[in-house]
Amino acid sequence: MWPAPVTLRGQHVLLAPLSQTHCADLQKASAVGELHRLWYTAVPAPEQMAAEIDRRLSLQEAGSMLPFATCLPDGTAIGMTTYMNIDADNKRLEIGSTWLGKAAQRSPVNTEAKRLMLAHAFDDLDCIAVEFRTHFMNTQSRAAIERLGAKLDGILRAHMRLADGSLRDTVVYSITAAEWPAVRANLDWRLTQRRD
């Protein structure tokens, strides 16, 4: 299997292979601020968390996703993220299906999680490119992806139908292997900056 399950550890975050043992923590994280009610993103409702974990694990078995629980250093799960749309032949993947509980937003957690995932993708898995995709209307996600140093590839208009029937314009970004050293330096610098 490429990529194989792995635990990635940083100072602010621990990315652990997703399992049902994370369910109760993730239900709590999803409930605060009712994140599941945001129409332009897909955060599982607390009562749907176990099924979402099972869905992600079945995609892992099929070889198209590697899901992580995003945890605090003490192991408390506060969100989820994945490697997805895995293309082992071409050494490409997407970092996506990411959400964080309200308390972890605008903290070093997301920046460090992406730093860990990108380092693993480029340095260990020898990826040639890593993609990020988000809803055109999700300005918070778009800004976060751009702060990473990802470049805009384009917008897939009317790309997919959402659960409410609306059509999603998907914004596609990527970072290539050649860009990784500069992106890494930027992320390392960002992680040293004080956040108010």
C-alpha positions as CSV (number, residue, x, y, z in Angstrom):
1,M,0.0,0.0,0.0
2,W,1.3,3.5,-0.9
3,P,1.2,5.4,1.2
4,A,1.2,3.2,4.3
5,P,-0.3,4.3,7.6
6,V,2.1,6.3,9.7
7,T,2.0,8.5,12.8
8,L,3.4,12.1,12.3
9,R,4.4,14.0,15.4
10,G,5.1,17.7,15.8
11,Q,5.3,20.2,18.7
12,H,1.6,21.3,18.5
13,V,0.0,18.3,16.8
14,L,0.0,14.5,16.4
15,L,-1.4,13.0,13.3
16,A,-2.4,9.4,14.1
17,P,-3.9,6.7,11.8
18,L,-7.7,7.2,12.1
19,S,-9.7,4.6,14.1
20,Q,-13.0,4.3,15.9
21,T,-11.1,5.0,19.2
22,H,-11.1,8.7,18.1
23,C,-14.9,8.8,17.7
24,A,-15.9,10.3,21.1
25,D,-13.3,13.1,20.9
26,L,-14.2,13.9,17.3
27,Q,-17.9,14.1,18.2
28,K,-17.1,16.7,20.8
29,A,-14.9,18.7,18.5
30,S,-17.6,18.7,15.8
31,A,-20.3,19.7,18.2
32,V,-18.7,23.0,19.3
33,G,-19.8,25.7,17.0
34,E,-22.0,23.3,15.1
35,L,-19.4,23.0,12.4
36,H,-21.5,20.4,10.5
37,R,-24.0,23.1,9.7
38,L,-21.6,25.0,7.4
39,W,-23.1,24.5,3.9
40,Y,-19.9,24.8,1.9
41,T,-17.8,22.2,3.7
42,A,-18.4,18.6,4.9
43,V,-17.8,18.3,8.6
44,P,-19.6,15.2,10.0
45,A,-22.3,15.8,12.6
46,P,-21.6,14.2,16.0
47,E,-24.1,11.5,15.4
48,Q,-22.6,10.7,12.0
49,M,-19.0,10.5,13.2
50,A,-18.7,6.7,13.5
51,A,-20.1,6.2,10.0
52,E,-17.7,8.9,8.6
53,I,-14.8,7.1,10.3
54,D,-15.9,3.8,8.7
55,R,-16.3,5.5,5.3
56,R,-12.8,6.8,5.4
57,L,-11.4,3.5,6.6
58,S,-13.1,1.7,3.7
59,L,-11.5,4.1,1.3
60,Q,-8.2,3.3,2.9
61,E,-8.8,-0.4,2.3
62,A,-9.5,0.4,-1.3
63,G,-6.2,2.3,-1.6
64,S,-7.7,5.8,-2.4
65,M,-7.3,7.4,1.0
66,L,-5.0,7.5,4.0
67,P,-7.0,9.1,6.9
68,F,-5.6,10.7,10.0
69,A,-7.0,11.9,13.3
70,T,-5.6,15.3,14.0
71,C,-4.8,15.2,17.7
72,L,-3.3,17.4,20.4
73,P,0.1,16.2,21.6
74,D,-1.7,14.4,24.4
75,G,-3.7,12.3,21.9
76,T,-7.0,14.1,22.1
77,A,-8.6,14.1,18.7
78,I,-9.7,17.5,17.5
79,G,-10.2,17.0,13.8
80,M,-9.5,14.9,10.7
81,T,-7.4,15.1,7.6
82,T,-6.4,12.7,4.8
83,Y,-4.2,11.9,1.9
84,M,-6.8,11.3,-0.8
85,N,-7.1,10.9,-4.6
86,I,-4.0,8.9,-4.3
87,D,-2.2,8.2,-7.6
88,A,0.6,5.8,-6.7
89,D,1.8,5.4,-10.3
90,N,2.4,9.1,-10.7
91,K,3.4,9.8,-7.1
92,R,0.7,12.4,-6.6
93,L,-1.9,12.9,-3.9
94,E,-4.2,15.4,-2.4
95,I,-4.3,16.6,1.2
96,G,-8.0,17.1,1.9
97,S,-11.2,16.2,3.8
98,T,-9.7,18.3,6.5
99,W,-11.6,19.9,9.4
100,L,-10.6,21.1,12.8
101,G,-12.6,21.8,15.9
102,K,-13.3,25.5,16.6
103,A,-10.8,25.7,19.5
104,A,-7.9,24.6,17.2
105,Q,-8.7,27.0,14.4
106,R,-6.3,29.9,13.9
107,S,-3.7,28.1,16.0
108,P,-0.4,26.6,15.0
109,V,-2.1,23.2,14.7
110,N,-3.2,23.4,11.0
111,T,0.1,24.9,9.8
112,E,2.1,22.2,11.6
113,A,-0.1,19.4,10.4
114,K,0.3,20.5,6.8
115,R,4.1,20.9,7.4
116,L,4.2,17.3,8.6
117,M,2.0,15.9,5.8
118,L,3.9,17.8,3.1
119,A,7.3,16.7,4.5
120,H,6.1,13.1,4.6
121,A,4.7,13.4,1.0
122,F,7.8,15.0,-0.5
123,D,10.7,13.7,1.6
124,D,9.5,10.2,2.4
125,L,7.1,9.3,-0.4
126,D,8.9,11.1,-3.1
127,C,5.7,12.8,-4.4
128,I,6.0,15.0,-7.5
129,A,3.0,17.2,-6.5
130,V,0.5,17.6,-3.7
131,E,-2.9,19.1,-4.4
132,F,-5.4,20.9,-2.3
133,R,-9.1,21.5,-3.2
134,T,-11.8,23.5,-1.6
135,H,-15.2,25.1,-2.3
136,F,-14.9,28.5,-4.0
137,M,-17.1,30.0,-1.3
138,N,-14.9,28.6,1.5
139,T,-12.7,31.8,1.9
140,Q,-11.2,30.6,5.2
141,S,-9.9,27.4,3.6
142,R,-8.7,29.2,0.5
143,A,-6.7,31.7,2.6
144,A,-5.2,28.9,4.7
145,I,-4.1,27.0,1.5
146,E,-2.6,30.1,0.0
147,R,-0.7,30.9,3.3
148,L,0.9,27.4,2.9
149,G,2.5,28.6,-0.3
150,A,0.3,26.5,-2.7
151,K,-0.3,27.9,-6.1
152,L,-3.7,28.2,-7.8
153,D,-4.1,25.7,-10.6
154,G,-7.6,26.8,-11.5
155,I,-11.3,26.5,-10.8
156,L,-13.4,23.5,-11.8
157,R,-16.8,25.2,-12.3
158,A,-19.9,23.2,-11.4
159,H,-17.6,20.4,-10.4
160,M,-19.8,18.5,-8.1
161,R,-23.3,18.4,-6.5
162,L,-23.5,18.9,-2.8
163,A,-25.9,17.2,-0.4
164,D,-28.2,20.3,-0.4
165,G,-28.4,20.1,-4.3
166,S,-26.2,23.1,-4.9
167,L,-23.2,22.9,-7.4
168,R,-19.7,23.3,-6.0
169,D,-17.1,25.3,-7.9
170,T,-13.9,23.6,-6.8
171,V,-10.7,25.7,-6.4
172,V,-7.6,23.6,-7.1
173,Y,-4.1,24.4,-5.7
174,S,-0.9,22.5,-5.7
175,I,2.7,22.4,-4.5
176,T,5.3,20.7,-6.7
177,A,8.4,18.9,-5.5
178,A,10.6,21.7,-6.9
179,E,8.6,24.3,-4.9
180,W,8.8,22.2,-1.6
181,P,12.1,23.7,-0.3
182,A,10.7,27.3,-0.4
183,V,7.3,26.1,1.0
184,R,9.1,24.3,3.8
185,A,11.1,27.4,4.7
186,N,7.9,29.5,4.7
187,L,6.1,27.0,7.0
188,D,9.0,26.7,9.3
189,W,9.2,30.5,9.6
190,R,5.4,30.8,10.1
191,L,5.6,28.3,13.0
192,T,8.1,30.6,14.8
193,Q,5.8,33.6,14.6
194,R,3.7,34.7,17.5
195,R,-0.1,34.5,17.0
196,D,-2.4,36.9,18.7
